[in-house]
Every structure is written in C-alpha cells, then in structure tokens.
Amino acid sequence: MIHISREALTCGEMQELLFNDGKISIEKETLERIEKSFRFLIDFSKDKIIYGINTGFGPMAQYRVEQDDLVRLQYNLIRSHAAGSGNPLNPVQVKAAMIARLKTLSLGYSGIHKDAALVLEQLINNDITPYIPEHGGVGASGDLVQLSQLALVIIGEGEVYYKGILKPTKEVFEELNIRPLKVHLREGLALINGTSVMTGIGFVNLFKAKHLVNWSLAASAMINELVQSFDDHFSKELNGTKKHKGQQTIAKGLREFLADSKLIRKREDHLYNGRHSEKVIKQKVQEYYSLRCVPQILGPVIDTLTYAKNILEGEINSVNDNPIINFETGTVYHGGNFHGDYVSFEMDKVKTAVTKLSMLAERQLNFLLNSNLNEILPPFVNLGTLGLNLGMQGAQFTATSTVAENQSLSFPNYVHSIPNNNDNQDVVSMGTNSALMADKVINNTFQVLAIELMTLSQGFAKLGLEEKASSNTQNILDKIRSILPVFKEDNSLYHQIAELTEYLKNNDIQLVEL
C-alpha cells in the first residue's frame, strides 16, 4: 500500500504501483488539507476576479462568467476539451497519468473538492482505465486534451477499459458503486491543467529504458565473449581515469557479468608476452568501437536516465496547475506551473540516448553478420548451406529499418513549438508528443536487441563456446533458445522476434540501477 500524502512519491514507489499491482491510500491529513484549500477558495473568490473560477479560459479570460454559470463553466471545459484522437494510451501509461494527477492534487494547492481525489483513488485501485487517445495537448497548459478525457470519466461520462473491455463509464461506476464527481467550483480546470500525462508516460519510459540498458550491456558482454576479447577496455583501471559515473557503472556491470567467463583474455598473456615478431599480427590488437567502447557509449545513456529520474520525481511531486490556491498565505497566485518544458526536454534526451543504444546494437549485429569484419563466423551467421540458406539475413533488414526510424523520431520536440489557442499559448513544450515518441523509440529498440540476441545465440552455437561462456551468458542463451532453438534450415522468424521482444520488455536482468 502506497500512501498519498505531502511526502514525496519516489520512483521506486511508482514502479511498485505500475508493475507490482500496488494500491494507493490517501491519508486523512491529505484529505483535510485538500478540504482546507477548497473552503478557502470558496470564501476568497466571492468578490474577486480569479482566472478559471469566474472568467473564461485561455484568450477568453477577459470575459466574466456570472455566478449562476460557474459550475456549468467547469463542465463545459471538460466536455469541450475531450477531443483527442488516435490510438488509446495503454493501461500502464494511463495508470501512471492518474497517479501523477492525484499526487499533484494531494498537495492541497488546487482548490478542489476532496471527492475528485477520492474518485481517482477508486479508479486506480480498481484497475479502471479511462479511454485516453494519444493525440491532444501541446504540453503548455499541460496535457489539456488527454487530461480532459480523464476528467470526463471522473464526472461519470466517457468510456473506460474494465477487465479488458471498453465500456461506458456510467455502466462500470454502477457495477462498482462508484459515485462520479459532482463539480463544485474549480474541479474542471484543476483536473485538466497540468503535466500529469507526459509525466506518467515519462516514468513508464524510464523503467523500460533501464531494461534496455541492462539488455544492451548483456549483449555487449556476450559479443565480447564470442570474439574472446581482451578485458582491459572494461577494466576499473582504464575507466577510472575518465570521471563519468555512467561510464564507470557500465564498465563495472561488464566486469560483473563476465566474472566467471573462460573466454575473455588478458592482454599480458598474449600480446605482452614478448613472443610476437611477425610483421602482420594475426590477433586483433583492439576490437571495433562497438565492442571496445561500450562503457563510453552506454555510460551517457545511463547518466541521462538517472538525470531524467530526478526531473520526473521533481515534477510528480510538484504543483503543476494554475492558478495556485494557497490558504496558508491567504491568496491565489497566477502563473505557468502547467508548462511541460522540464519533462519535454528530458524525454527528448531519453529518446536520443535510446536511439544511440539502438545504433550500438545495430552495429554489433552488423559485426556478427559480416564475415569480413568478424572473421570467425559465416556470412549472416548462416549455420546451413551457404548460398542455399540465408541465416539471419532477413532479420538484419528489420533491425536496420527500425534503427533508421528511431533516428528520425529523435528530432527534438522541445524546440518544436507551434503557437495556438489564438496565440495565447505562444511558446509550448510538446511534452506529451516527446514522451510518446520516446515510448516508440524504446519499443523499437527492444526489437533490435531481440534480433541481436538471436544472432548471438546462433554465433555461440556455430563456434561451440557455450561451456566456456559466463554463467550469465549461458542463462540468457537458454532463454533465447527456448523461444528460437538453434537452426540451420530457414524458417520465418517474425513470431519469435515478437515473443523475445516481449520477454525483454517484461524482464530486467538488473545489472545496473538508476
């Protein structure tokens, strides 16, 4: 049980809620604080002009709304902005968005009635997934369109997925005896005005991207075993001379993964033994960059994810709507805490880092498939008859095209502002677009790693090195081969690629942590 209070919600708690069926409970003191904020706003707003309470929205803020229409104004806002399109967000993304929204509302600066928080609590704990299309807000007044789709459900309208079936919200609420929110004063604006969707998706991206780093580290270790590389490029001594934490973390991960390998060599046993006099040295003196520079390539990736973790934890524990209702100081503050630039910038960095990871995997795959480069494996790691059989040749096209898509998707949204809302929103973050594109890049990269790992399995079988490989490598090979047994005759691979991709997504080998 994760308690929602004024205490910070951590990345670990988010992971528990999203992937380990954690439940939430709103603390009594939190509800009391929400109620104080609500009561203060009721009294404070009686004879004042406050944005979104008794005015229109956006560029229509100059129009005063009469007292009798204040509640209607909030319903109009929710219904008019529930105008998304495209594929629905997946259940984990929606749950993350709901948790993020509840957390900011729980801080007691939004002037909402406590019932809004209580309905969110019931949605989360009953695994009810509001229908939220992927396309909508521009991330400036926050995720207006996507959060309106959520708010529509909170007031008992719209549609939800329950037990895997899309149903009218009213039907599910009646079944579970959930009472929809009755808007009192400001709940419409408070529910939709913030960064909760991009932040929620950002957390999901973070957890999945960490899986990617660990699987990439594993594949990198395995390919170094396959070619029986020297160990100094991931040594503590070499990597300790460069003062980046991520690089040192990855190098340590490689050393731990390969600790019991009988394939990794020491330079002093081979090239430093004084026995070489030939003009052309047969042994590789140094490996290609995609094998030798793994700490320097994956190091920035893990550092980027670590920094993104700090930003996302800051965002989810922040007040990110407008205006801010502060009963302690006795006033209401207008500003722009809903702006999504922090999250947008981090998601751009995450997707760029993951794209580089996918490029590393593609180059390692190319090394395995190109016999002129590796000089130890047949073309395309073809274990059948050369010419007649094709091995992993077809799968390389998939990996190459997927990485190319990642490169295109890595154009930054942070600097892709398009003014809208009658130019009221003249500089926007496109934060949710950035988070969704990062999600696409991450999912693509799992596919590329699946193909690389399948190819490594074939390579180990061809060279008969399994018994000398590290225990970690042997365990991974066993899993790969339970999905795709070693093969000589050609068969379609698309089912196995999909199955291994899902396995990689849902299993973290926990070599490094954020």
C-alpha positions in Angstrom: 0.0 0.0 0.0 1.5 3.3 -1.1 0.2 6.3 0.9 -0.6 9.5 -0.9 0.4 12.4 1.3 2.6 15.6 1.2 5.7 13.3 1.4 7.5 12.8 -1.9 6.4 9.9 -4.1 9.5 8.1 -5.2 10.5 6.4 -8.4 10.5 3.1 -6.6 7.0 3.6 -5.3 5.8 4.4 -8.9 7.4 1.2 -10.1 5.6 -0.7 -7.3 2.3 0.8 -8.3 2.7 0.3 -12.0 4.2 -3.2 -12.2 3.7 -5.0 -8.9 -0.1 -4.3 -8.5 0.5 -1.8 -5.7 -2.5 0.0 -4.3 -2.9 3.6 -3.0 -4.4 5.1 0.1 -5.0 8.8 0.5 -4.0 9.8 4.1 -6.6 11.5 6.3 -4.3 14.6 6.8 -4.1 14.9 3.0 -7.8 15.0 2.5 -8.1 17.5 5.3 -5.6 19.8 3.6 -7.4 19.4 0.3 -10.6 20.4 2.1 -9.0 23.5 3.7 -7.8 24.6 0.2 -11.3 24.1 -1.2 -13.0 26.0 1.7 -10.5 28.9 1.4 -11.2 29.2 -2.3 -15.0 29.3 -1.8 -14.7 32.2 0.5 -11.8 34.0 -1.2 -13.4 34.0 -4.7 -16.7 35.6 -3.7 -15.7 39.2 -4.6 -12.6 38.8 -6.8 -11.8 38.1 -10.4 -9.9 34.8 -10.5 -8.9 33.0 -13.7 -10.9 29.9 -14.4 -13.2 30.5 -11.5 -15.4 33.3 -12.8 -13.7 34.0 -16.1 -13.4 32.3 -19.4 -10.4 30.2 -20.3 -7.2 31.0 -22.4 -7.7 34.1 -24.6 -11.3 34.3 -23.3 -10.1 35.1 -19.8 -11.3 38.7 -20.3 -14.9 37.5 -20.3 -16.5 37.4 -16.9 -18.8 34.5 -16.1 -21.9 35.1 -14.0 -22.3 33.4 -10.6 -25.1 31.1 -11.7 -22.9 29.7 -14.5 -19.7 28.9 -12.6 -20.4 25.1 -12.3 -21.6 24.9 -15.9 -18.3 26.6 -16.9 -16.3 23.7 -15.5 -18.4 21.0 -17.1 -18.1 22.9 -20.5 -14.4 23.0 -20.1 -14.1 19.2 -19.6 -16.5 18.3 -22.3 -15.2 20.7 -24.9 -11.6 19.6 -24.5 -12.3 15.9 -24.5 -11.4 16.0 -28.2 -8.4 13.6 -28.6 -7.7 11.3 -31.5 -5.5 8.3 -32.4 -4.8 5.1 -30.6 -5.6 4.9 -26.9 -2.8 5.1 -24.4 -2.0 1.7 -22.9 -3.3 0.8 -19.4 0.1 1.3 -17.7 0.5 4.8 -19.2 -3.0 5.8 -18.1 -2.5 4.5 -14.6 0.8 6.4 -14.3 -1.0 9.6 -15.5 -3.8 9.1 -12.9 -1.2 8.6 -10.1 0.6 11.7 -11.2 -2.6 13.8 -11.3 -3.7 12.5 -7.9 -0.3 13.3 -6.4 -0.3 17.0 -7.5 -3.9 17.4 -6.3 -3.0 15.9 -3.0 -0.6 18.8 -2.2 -3.5 21.0 -1.4 -2.9 23.9 -3.8 -5.6 23.3 -6.3 -8.8 24.3 -4.5 -10.6 21.1 -5.5 -13.3 19.2 -3.5 -11.9 16.1 -1.9 -14.3 13.9 -3.9 -12.1 14.5 -7.0 -9.2 12.8 -5.3 -11.4 10.0 -3.9 -12.7 9.1 -7.4 -9.2 9.0 -8.7 -8.2 6.7 -5.9 -11.1 4.3 -6.8 -10.1 4.3 -10.5 -6.5 3.4 -9.7 -7.3 0.7 -7.1 -10.0 -0.9 -9.2 -7.8 -1.1 -12.4 -10.2 1.1 -14.3 -8.5 2.5 -17.4 -10.1 5.7 -18.8 -10.1 5.8 -22.6 -7.5 8.5 -23.4 -6.4 8.9 -27.1 -2.7 9.6 -27.7 -3.1 12.8 -29.7 -4.2 16.0 -28.0 -2.5 18.6 -25.9 0.6 20.6 -26.8 2.1 20.5 -23.3 1.8 24.2 -22.5 -1.3 24.5 -20.3 -0.3 20.9 -19.7 -2.0 17.9 -21.2 -5.3 19.6 -21.7 -6.9 17.2 -24.1 -5.7 13.9 -22.6 -6.5 15.1 -19.1 -10.0 16.2 -20.2 -10.6 12.6 -21.3 -9.6 11.5 -17.8 -11.8 14.2 -16.2 -14.7 13.1 -18.4 -14.5 9.7 -16.7 -14.2 11.3 -13.2 -17.5 13.1 -13.8 -19.1 9.8 -14.9 -19.0 10.3 -18.6 -16.8 8.9 -21.4 -15.6 5.3 -21.7 -13.2 3.1 -19.7 -11.5 -0.2 -20.1 -12.5 -2.6 -17.3 -11.4 -6.2 -17.3 -10.0 -5.6 -20.8 -13.4 -4.5 -22.3 -14.2 -0.9 -23.4 -17.5 0.1 -21.6 -19.4 3.3 -20.8 -18.1 4.8 -17.6 -21.6 5.0 -16.2 -22.0 1.3 -16.5 -18.8 0.4 -14.7 -19.4 3.0 -12.0 -22.8 1.5 -11.3 -21.3 -2.0 -11.2 -18.7 -1.0 -8.6 -20.8 1.5 -6.8 -18.5 4.4 -7.6 -20.1 7.9 -7.3 -18.9 10.3 -10.0 -17.6 13.7 -9.1 -20.1 16.4 -8.8 -18.3 19.6 -9.8 -18.3 22.3 -7.1 -16.2 25.3 -8.2 -12.9 24.6 -9.9 -12.6 20.9 -10.4 -12.7 21.1 -14.2 -9.7 23.3 -14.6 -7.8 21.6 -11.7 -8.2 18.2 -13.2 -7.1 19.0 -16.8 -4.5 21.8 -16.2 -1.1 20.1 -15.7 1.7 17.8 -16.8 0.4 14.5 -15.5 0.1 12.6 -18.7 3.6 13.4 -20.0 5.0 12.8 -16.5 3.2 9.4 -16.2 4.4 8.3 -19.6 7.8 9.6 -18.7 8.0 7.2 -15.7 7.0 4.3 -17.8 9.6 5.2 -20.4 12.2 5.4 -17.7 11.6 1.9 -16.3 11.5 0.4 -19.8 14.7 2.3 -20.9 16.5 0.9 -17.9 15.6 -2.6 -19.0 17.1 -1.7 -22.4 20.4 -0.6 -20.9 20.7 -3.8 -19.0 19.9 -6.0 -22.0 22.3 -3.9 -24.2 25.0 -4.4 -21.6 24.4 -8.1 -21.6 24.5 -8.3 -25.4 27.7 -6.3 -25.4 29.3 -8.6 -22.9 28.2 -11.6 -24.9 29.7 -10.3 -28.1 33.0 -9.7 -26.4 33.0 -13.3 -25.2 32.2 -14.5 -28.6 35.3 -12.9 -30.1 37.3 -13.6 -26.9 38.3 -10.0 -26.5 40.8 -8.6 -24.0 39.5 -7.3 -20.7 41.3 -4.0 -20.4 38.7 -1.9 -22.2 36.2 -2.5 -19.4 38.8 -2.6 -16.6 38.4 -0.5 -13.4 41.9 1.0 -14.1 41.1 2.3 -17.6 37.6 3.5 -16.9 38.5 5.1 -13.6 40.7 7.6 -15.4 37.6 9.1 -17.0 35.5 10.8 -14.4 32.0 10.0 -15.6 29.8 7.9 -13.2 27.8 6.3 -16.0 30.9 5.0 -17.8 32.3 3.5 -14.6 28.9 1.9 -13.8 28.7 0.2 -17.2 32.3 -1.0 -17.0 31.6 -2.4 -13.6 28.5 -4.1 -15.0 30.6 -5.7 -17.7 33.1 -7.0 -15.3 30.5 -8.5 -13.0 28.6 -10.1 -15.9 31.8 -11.7 -17.3 33.4 -12.6 -13.9 33.3 -16.3 -14.5 33.9 -16.3 -18.2 36.6 -18.5 -19.6 36.6 -16.7 -22.9 37.7 -13.2 -22.0 41.5 -12.8 -22.3 44.2 -10.8 -20.5 46.5 -8.8 -22.7 49.6 -9.8 -20.7 49.0 -13.4 -21.5 49.0 -12.8 -25.3 50.3 -9.5 -26.7 52.6 -8.6 -23.7 54.4 -11.9 -23.5 57.3 -10.9 -25.9 56.6 -13.8 -28.3 55.5 -11.8 -31.3 57.9 -10.9 -34.1 55.6 -11.1 -37.2 55.1 -8.1 -39.3 51.4 -8.6 -39.5 49.9 -9.5 -36.2 47.2 -12.2 -36.6 45.4 -11.4 -33.3 43.2 -8.4 -33.0 45.2 -5.8 -31.1 42.0 -3.8 -30.5 38.3 -4.6 -31.2 36.0 -2.4 -33.2 34.4 0.5 -31.3 31.0 -1.2 -31.0 32.8 -3.9 -28.9 35.5 -1.8 -27.2 33.7 1.5 -26.4 30.6 0.1 -24.7 31.3 1.9 -21.4 31.8 5.2 -23.2 28.6 4.7 -25.3 26.2 3.3 -22.7 27.6 5.4 -19.9 26.0 8.6 -21.2 22.7 6.6 -21.7 22.6 5.6 -18.0 23.6 9.0 -16.9 20.8 10.5 -19.0 18.2 8.2 -17.5 19.4 9.0 -13.9 19.0 12.7 -14.5 15.6 12.1 -16.1 14.6 10.2 -12.9 15.4 13.2 -10.8 13.4 15.6 -13.0 10.4 13.2 -13.1 10.4 12.8 -9.4 10.5 16.6 -9.1 7.7 17.0 -11.5 5.3 14.4 -10.0 5.8 16.0 -6.5 5.2 19.5 -7.8 2.1 21.6 -8.1 1.6 21.9 -11.8 -1.7 23.6 -12.4 -2.8 27.3 -12.5 -3.7 29.3 -10.6 -2.2 28.1 -7.3 -4.5 28.3 -4.3 -2.5 28.9 -1.1 -4.7 29.1 2.0 -1.6 29.4 4.2 -0.6 32.8 2.7 -4.3 33.7 2.1 -4.1 34.4 -1.6 -4.2 33.0 -5.2 -1.2 33.1 -7.5 -1.4 33.1 -11.3 1.5 31.8 -13.3 2.6 28.9 -15.6 3.4 25.8 -13.5 1.5 23.8 -16.1 4.2 24.3 -18.7 5.8 21.0 -19.7 9.3 22.0 -20.7 11.1 20.1 -18.0 9.5 16.8 -19.0 9.7 17.5 -22.7 13.4 18.2 -22.6 14.1 15.1 -20.6 12.0 12.9 -22.9 13.9 14.3 -25.9 17.2 13.4 -24.2 15.9 9.9 -23.3 14.8 9.1 -26.8 18.1 10.4 -28.2 20.1 8.3 -25.7 18.0 5.2 -26.5 18.4 5.8 -30.2 22.2 5.7 -29.7 21.7 2.5 -27.8 19.8 1.0 -30.7 22.6 2.2 -33.1 25.1 0.3 -30.9 23.0 -2.8 -31.1 22.7 -2.5 -34.9 26.5 -2.1 -35.3 27.1 -5.1 -33.1 24.6 -7.0 -35.2 26.3 -5.9 -38.4 29.7 -7.1 -37.0 28.2 -10.5 -36.3 26.6 -10.8 -39.7 29.6 -9.6 -41.8 32.1 -12.3 -42.0 34.7 -9.9 -43.4 34.5 -8.0 -40.2 34.4 -10.7 -37.5 36.5 -13.3 -39.5 35.2 -16.1 -37.3 31.5 -16.6 -38.4 29.9 -17.5 -41.8 28.0 -14.7 -43.6 24.8 -13.8 -41.8 25.7 -16.4 -39.1 24.3 -19.0 -41.6 24.6 -22.4 -40.0 23.1 -24.1 -43.1 24.5 -24.4 -46.6 26.0 -21.1 -47.9 24.0 -19.9 -50.9 21.1 -22.2 -50.3 20.3 -21.0 -46.8 20.3 -17.4 -45.6 20.5 -17.5 -41.8 19.8 -14.1 -40.1 20.0 -12.1 -43.4 16.3 -11.2 -43.4 16.2 -10.1 -39.8 19.0 -7.6 -40.5 16.8 -5.6 -42.7 14.2 -5.3 -39.9 16.9 -4.1 -37.5 18.3 -1.6 -39.9 15.0 -0.1 -40.8 13.9 0.1 -37.2 17.0 2.0 -36.2 16.5 4.4 -39.1 13.0 5.1 -37.8 14.5 5.8 -34.3 16.9 8.3 -35.8 14.0 10.1 -37.5 11.9 10.1 -34.3 14.8 11.7 -32.3 14.2 15.1 -33.7 13.7 17.2 -30.5 10.1 18.3 -29.7 11.5 20.6 -27.0 12.3 23.2 -29.8 9.3 22.3 -31.9 6.9 24.9 -30.6 3.8 25.8 -32.7 1.7 28.7 -31.2 -2.0 28.0 -30.8 -5.1 28.9 -28.7 -5.3 32.3 -30.5 -1.6 32.7 -29.8 -2.3 32.7 -26.0 -0.1 29.6 -25.9 2.7 31.2 -27.9 5.5 29.0 -26.6 4.6 25.4 -26.0 6.5 22.3 -24.9 5.1 19.5 -27.0 5.9 17.4 -23.9 3.4 14.6 -24.4 4.4 14.2 -28.0 8.0 13.9 -26.8 7.1 11.3 -24.2 5.1 9.3 -26.8 7.9 9.4 -29.3 10.3 8.2 -26.7 8.0 5.3 -26.0 8.0 4.4 -29.7 11.8 4.6 -29.8 12.1 2.4 -26.7 9.7 -0.2 -28.1 11.6 -0.2 -31.4 14.9 -0.8 -29.6 13.6 -3.9 -27.8 13.0 -5.4 -31.3 16.6 -4.6 -32.4 18.0 -6.1 -29.3 15.9 -9.2 -29.8 17.4 -9.7 -33.2 20.9 -9.2 -31.9 20.5 -11.7 -29.1 19.1 -14.3 -31.5 22.1 -13.8 -33.7 24.4 -14.1 -30.7 22.7 -17.4 -29.9 23.5 -18.7 -33.4 27.1 -17.5 -33.2 27.8 -19.3 -29.9 26.3 -22.4 -31.4 28.5 -22.2 -34.5 31.7 -21.7 -32.5 30.7 -24.2 -29.7 31.6 -21.8 -27.0 28.7 -22.2 -24.6 30.5 -24.2 -22.0 33.3 -21.6 -21.7 30.9 -18.7 -21.6 29.9 -16.9 -18.4 27.1 -18.3 -16.4 25.1 -15.1 -17.2 25.6 -15.8 -20.9 24.6 -19.4 -20.5 21.3 -18.4 -18.8 20.4 -15.9 -21.4 21.2 -18.4 -24.2 18.9 -20.9 -22.6 16.1 -18.4 -22.6 16.7 -17.3 -26.2 16.8 -21.0 -27.3 13.5 -21.7 -25.5 12.0 -19.2 -27.9 14.2 -19.7 -31.0 16.1 -23.0 -31.0 19.4 -23.1 -32.9 18.6 -23.6 -36.5 20.2 -24.5 -39.8 17.2 -24.6 -42.1 15.4 -21.3 -42.8 12.1 -20.5 -41.2 10.1 -17.4 -40.7 11.3 -15.5 -37.6 8.6 -12.9 -37.0 6.8 -14.8 -34.3 10.0 -15.5 -32.4 11.2 -11.9 -32.7 7.9 -10.7 -31.3 8.0 -13.2 -28.4 11.6 -12.4 -27.4 10.8 -8.7 -27.7 8.0 -9.1 -25.1 10.3 -11.1 -22.9 12.9 -8.4 -22.9 10.4 -5.7 -22.1 9.0 -7.5 -19.1 12.2 -8.8 -17.6 15.0 -6.8 -16.2 18.3 -8.6 -15.5 19.2 -5.8 -13.1 22.9 -5.4 -13.9 22.8 -1.6 -13.3 20.3 0.5 -11.4 19.4 4.2 -11.7 
